[in-house]
Amino acid sequence: MKTIKRYSPATVANLVCGFDILGMALNDPGDEMELSLSDQPGIRISHLDEFNLPTEPINNVAGVALLALLEEYPGKTGFDLVINKKIKPGSGLGSSAASAAGAVVAANHLLNDHFSKEDLVRFAMNGEKLASGVKHADNIAPCIYGGVTLIRSIFPLDIISLTAPALYVTVVHPQIEIK
C-alpha cells in the first residue's frame, strides 16, 4: 500500500484590497495528513484531533475534494485519509482549504502526478463550496502553489504565482470561531 504524509499550510487571503483574489501561504500552522492508496473503492476518513469534524466523505471538505478528483481519474482506486488538524476550523486561516488542498495534492502524488495544479485547485474548490457555500480559490491556490497567488478568475480558472520578497508575517488570532 502506497502512503504519503503531507503538511498543508494555513493561508491568509483577502490581502488589503484583494478581496477573494489574493492569497498567501504561511509556514505555520498547517494540517498534517496521511493518505494511503487502497484497493477498496471509496474514501475512508479519520481524525486525530479534537474538532469532531465529519468523517463521511460527502460531509468532509477533504472528502468532497477527493471525490471530485476520483470522478475524473480513469483508474479504479480508493483512499484512506488520516487528518490531524492543526489549523482551528473557523479561524480565518484557511482551515478548510488546507484540508481540501492537502488531500488532493497527496492523492495526485500517489497517482503519479496525473493532474495539473490547476486541476487540483478545481477539485479542492469543492471543499470550499461545502464549507462556505461558494467555490473560491483565494485560500486554495496559495496552499497548492505556495507563496502569494493572484486569482484572476475561477470560471475559467486563471491563477498567477506572484514573486514576493522574503516576508515575515505575524498572525495574531483572538481564538474566536466564525462560522
QUILINQUI-V204568 format. One record per residue. N is the residue number from 0. NEAR is the number of other C-alpha atoms within 12 Angstrom. Layout:
BEGIN
((N | NEAR) (N | NEAR))
END
This chain:
BEGIN
((0 | 14) (1 | 20) (2 | 21) (3 | 26) (4 | 24) (5 | 33) (6 | 31) (7 | 44) (8 | 40) (9 | 44) (10 | 43) (11 | 42) (12 | 34) (13 | 25) (14 | 19) (15 | 12) (16 | 10) (17 | 18) (18 | 18) (19 | 26) (20 | 31) (21 | 33) (22 | 41) (23 | 41) (24 | 41) (25 | 34) (26 | 24) (27 | 25) (28 | 27) (29 | 31) (30 | 39) (31 | 31) (32 | 36) (33 | 34) (34 | 39) (35 | 32) (36 | 31) (37 | 21) (38 | 15) (39 | 14) (40 | 15) (41 | 26) (42 | 34) (43 | 29) (44 | 32) (45 | 27) (46 | 27) (47 | 19) (48 | 19) (49 | 15) (50 | 19) (51 | 16) (52 | 27) (53 | 22) (54 | 23) (55 | 22) (56 | 29) (57 | 23) (58 | 24) (59 | 34) (60 | 42) (61 | 56) (62 | 45) (63 | 38) (64 | 44) (65 | 47) (66 | 35) (67 | 31) (68 | 42) (69 | 30) (70 | 16) (71 | 19) (72 | 23) (73 | 11) (74 | 14) (75 | 17) (76 | 26) (77 | 30) (78 | 37) (79 | 36) (80 | 38) (81 | 31) (82 | 42) (83 | 33) (84 | 36) (85 | 28) (86 | 34) (87 | 31) (88 | 31) (89 | 21) (90 | 25) (91 | 28) (92 | 41) (93 | 45) (94 | 46) (95 | 50) (96 | 57) (97 | 54) (98 | 55) (99 | 53) (100 | 55) (101 | 53) (102 | 57) (103 | 52) (104 | 44) (105 | 43) (106 | 44) (107 | 36) (108 | 24) (109 | 27) (110 | 28) (111 | 14) (112 | 17) (113 | 22) (114 | 25) (115 | 19) (116 | 30) (117 | 32) (118 | 34) (119 | 42) (120 | 44) (121 | 40) (122 | 45) (123 | 48) (124 | 46) (125 | 39) (126 | 43) (127 | 35) (128 | 26) (129 | 26) (130 | 33) (131 | 22) (132 | 13) (133 | 16) (134 | 29) (135 | 38) (136 | 52) (137 | 50) (138 | 49) (139 | 59) (140 | 53) (141 | 43) (142 | 49) (143 | 45) (144 | 35) (145 | 32) (146 | 30) (147 | 34) (148 | 35) (149 | 33) (150 | 33) (151 | 23) (152 | 21) (153 | 24) (154 | 15) (155 | 13) (156 | 24) (157 | 22) (158 | 32) (159 | 25) (160 | 26) (161 | 20) (162 | 14) (163 | 14) (164 | 9) (165 | 9) (166 | 13) (167 | 12) (168 | 14) (169 | 11) (170 | 18) (171 | 11) (172 | 16) (173 | 11) (174 | 14) (175 | 13) (176 | 15) (177 | 15) (178 | 13))
END
